[in-house]
C-alpha cells in the first residue's frame, strides 16, 4: 500500500468500513485486521491544531468484537462505493 494522503480520506457517521492494514501511526495501537474486519463509523475524532486541516481518526464499532476503537482513517476502506449509495 502506498502513502496515505489524509486530506483525501474522509468518512461520515454510519459508513460501513473494512480494516485493511497498518500504516506507521505513532501512539495508537491498532488491532489485528483479522479480528475486526468490518465496522461502522460512529464518530469523528476532531483535533484542533495549526497543522491539522481534516479529521483523520474515527471511532469505529467493530461487529466481531462488539468494541469501539479509535482508528486512523488510512487503515480503513469503504465496503461499498459511495456513488452506488442512494
C-alpha positions as CSV (number, residue, x, y, z in Angstrom):
1,X,0.0,0.0,0.0
2,X,1.4,3.4,-0.9
3,X,1.5,6.5,1.3
4,X,-1.9,7.8,2.5
5,X,-2.9,11.4,1.7
6,X,-5.1,12.1,4.7
7,X,-6.7,15.1,3.1
8,X,-8.3,12.6,0.6
9,X,-9.6,10.2,3.2
10,X,-13.0,11.1,4.6
11,X,-15.8,9.1,6.1
12,X,-19.1,10.0,7.6
13,X,-21.0,8.7,10.6
14,X,-22.8,5.5,9.5
15,X,-20.3,4.5,6.8
16,X,-19.6,0.7,6.6
17,X,-15.9,0.2,6.6
18,X,-13.3,-2.6,6.5
19,X,-10.0,-2.7,8.3
20,X,-7.3,-3.0,5.7
21,X,-4.0,-2.8,7.5
22,X,-1.4,-0.8,9.1
23,X,0.5,2.4,8.3
24,X,3.0,3.9,10.7
25,X,0.9,5.7,13.3
26,X,2.7,6.7,16.5
27,X,0.9,6.4,19.8
28,X,-2.0,4.4,18.5
29,X,-2.4,0.6,18.9
30,X,-4.3,-0.9,16.0
31,X,-5.6,-4.4,16.4
32,X,-5.0,-7.3,14.0
33,X,-7.2,-6.9,10.9
34,X,-8.4,-10.5,11.1
35,X,-10.0,-9.8,14.5
36,X,-12.2,-6.9,13.3
37,X,-12.7,-6.8,9.5
38,X,-16.0,-4.9,9.4
39,X,-17.2,-2.0,11.3
40,X,-19.3,1.2,11.2
41,X,-18.2,4.7,11.8
42,X,-19.8,6.0,14.9
43,X,-18.0,9.3,15.4
44,X,-15.3,11.6,14.1
45,X,-12.3,12.4,16.4
46,X,-11.6,16.1,15.9
47,X,-8.3,17.6,16.9
48,X,-7.7,21.4,16.7
49,X,-4.3,22.5,15.7
50,X,-2.5,24.8,13.3
51,X,-1.4,21.9,11.0
52,X,-4.4,19.6,11.2
53,X,-6.9,20.5,8.4
54,X,-9.1,17.4,8.3
55,X,-10.4,14.7,10.5
56,X,-8.1,11.7,10.2
57,X,-9.3,9.5,13.0
58,X,-12.6,7.9,13.7
59,X,-14.4,5.9,16.4
60,X,-15.4,2.6,14.8
61,X,-17.8,0.0,16.2
62,X,-16.4,-3.5,15.2
63,X,-19.1,-6.1,14.6
64,X,-17.0,-9.2,15.5
65,X,-15.8,-7.9,18.9
66,X,-18.6,-5.5,19.7
67,X,-16.0,-2.9,20.7
68,X,-15.5,0.7,19.7
69,X,-11.9,1.7,19.0
70,X,-10.2,4.9,17.7
71,X,-8.9,4.1,14.2
72,X,-6.8,6.0,11.8
73,X,-8.6,6.8,8.5
74,X,-5.8,5.4,6.4
75,X,-6.4,2.0,8.0
76,X,-10.0,1.8,6.7
77,X,-11.7,1.4,3.4
78,X,-15.4,1.8,2.5
79,X,-17.2,-1.6,1.9
80,X,-19.4,0.0,-0.7
81,X,-18.9,2.6,-3.5
82,X,-20.3,6.0,-2.4
83,X,-21.6,6.5,-6.0
84,X,-23.8,3.4,-5.7
85,X,-25.4,4.5,-2.4
86,X,-28.7,6.5,-2.8
